[in-house]
Amino acid sequence: MTQAADWTGRIGDVWAQEWRRTDRSFAALAPQLDAAILRAAPAGPFRALDIGCGAGATSHALATARFDAEVIGVDLSAGLVAAAQVRPRLANLRFVVGDAIVAAASIQPVDLYVSRHGVMFFDDPVAAFAAFADAAAPDARLVFSCFAERRANRFAADLLAAMGMDGEAPAGATSGPFAFADPAHTAALLAAAGWHGKATRVAFAYRAGEGTDAVADAVAFFRRIGPVAGLLRDTPAADRPAMEHAVAEACTRRLHAGAVDFPAAAWIWSATLSRSAP
Ligand SMILES: C[S@@+](CC[C@H](N)C(=O)[O-])C[C@H]1O[C@@H](n2cnc3c(N)ncnc32)[C@H](O)[C@@H]1O
């Protein structure tokens, strides 16, 4: 399961090389998250930190929508921060390589924390969210997305089923892509760290492939990113073609109008500091 340390190494590098396709996979989720972020943003000038900004899509959307905001995107992966710098430069946006907890402390007070799927990788999530609370302005808000349960995220469940594996992630994982799938668990983590959060479930189409051969595009994507990439890598070369064939069949079942889209589900959390609750 992906953890913080993986992002500074090979997984971060692969995401950096694949950032356009990972952005594409989240493209139907992004407007829903970005709208929630804008609803939570203060009326006047403010400072925002994008936790685990990756290639910077969420930071860039916020800085573009709110020129009066100072937006800082932070990520553990130097490769992903380099990818973020490829986007058009904005005077109110900058990116830093490093741990989000350290970044928050160094730029405090933070008025708005945001994240698209970047908060599920802390070794100790309560300590991390508590550190964000410590570095927060009194009326700070925290808005982030995370995956809902794996069986609702068919790009993971279908592909693992095609490999003969269970569709549900092991319960109780502290970190990893599905670690915040249970909203009661996430609410408890936030509460223990001094945040009061509410979650909204959203459905979106996870686009894995498109173009002249959308299935081949999707298979190439899944060879590098997602739940079967590691399995393929660890499989002897002789056995890989059969696995890739199974992945291609699963993608073909999701091919519609020239694109491979898997049904997916996420939670969008919006939280306030408990100490500022009425
Ligand atoms: C699933 S990716 C999401 C990236 C980006 N937000 C997006 O939507 O494309 C998770 C990101 O969180 C980053 N990350 C994980 N733990 C982190 C930490 N403690 N501090 C900063 N970044 C972190 C990883 O390096 C990775 O880029």
The ligand as a MOL file (V3000), in Angstrom:
LIG
                    3D

  0  0  0     0  0            999 V3000
M  V30 BEGIN CTAB
M  V30 COUNTS 27 29 0 0 0
M  V30 BEGIN ATOM
M  V30 1 C -2.6810 10.6170 -4.9150 0
M  V30 2 S -1.4370 11.8390 -5.1010 0 CHG=1
M  V30 3 C -2.4360 13.2780 -5.4230 0
M  V30 4 C -1.6500 14.3790 -6.0700 0
M  V30 5 C -2.4360 15.6290 -6.4390 0
M  V30 6 N -3.0700 16.2390 -5.2840 0
M  V30 7 C -3.4440 15.3390 -7.5270 0
M  V30 8 O -4.6390 15.4720 -7.2740 0
M  V30 9 O -3.0360 14.9820 -8.6350 0 CHG=-1
M  V30 10 C -0.9390 12.1000 -3.4110 0
M  V30 11 C 0.1580 13.1310 -3.2640 0
M  V30 12 O 0.3660 13.4120 -1.8860 0
M  V30 13 C 1.7560 13.6370 -1.6990 0
M  V30 14 N 2.0690 13.4740 -0.2670 0
M  V30 15 C 1.8410 12.3690 0.4860 0
M  V30 16 N 2.2070 12.5920 1.7740 0
M  V30 17 C 2.6760 13.8810 1.8150 0
M  V30 18 C 3.2080 14.7100 2.8570 0
M  V30 19 N 3.3520 14.2620 4.1180 0
M  V30 20 N 3.5700 15.9770 2.5520 0
M  V30 21 C 3.4750 16.4350 1.2720 0
M  V30 22 N 2.9820 15.6840 0.2490 0
M  V30 23 C 2.5760 14.4380 0.5100 0
M  V30 24 C 2.4280 12.6390 -2.6210 0
M  V30 25 O 3.7680 12.9500 -2.9150 0
M  V30 26 C 1.4920 12.6850 -3.8400 0
M  V30 27 O 1.9320 13.6200 -4.7880 0
M  V30 END ATOM
M  V30 BEGIN BOND
M  V30 1 1 1 2
M  V30 2 1 2 3
M  V30 3 1 2 10
M  V30 4 1 3 4
M  V30 5 1 4 5
M  V30 6 1 5 6
M  V30 7 1 5 7
M  V30 8 2 7 8
M  V30 9 1 7 9
M  V30 10 1 10 11
M  V30 11 1 11 12
M  V30 12 1 11 26
M  V30 13 1 12 13
M  V30 14 1 13 14
M  V30 15 1 13 24
M  V30 16 1 14 15
M  V30 17 1 14 23
M  V30 18 2 15 16
M  V30 19 1 16 17
M  V30 20 1 17 18
M  V30 21 2 17 23
M  V30 22 1 18 19
M  V30 23 2 18 20
M  V30 24 1 20 21
M  V30 25 2 21 22
M  V30 26 1 22 23
M  V30 27 1 24 25
M  V30 28 1 24 26
M  V30 29 1 26 27
M  V30 END BOND
M  V30 END CTAB
M  END
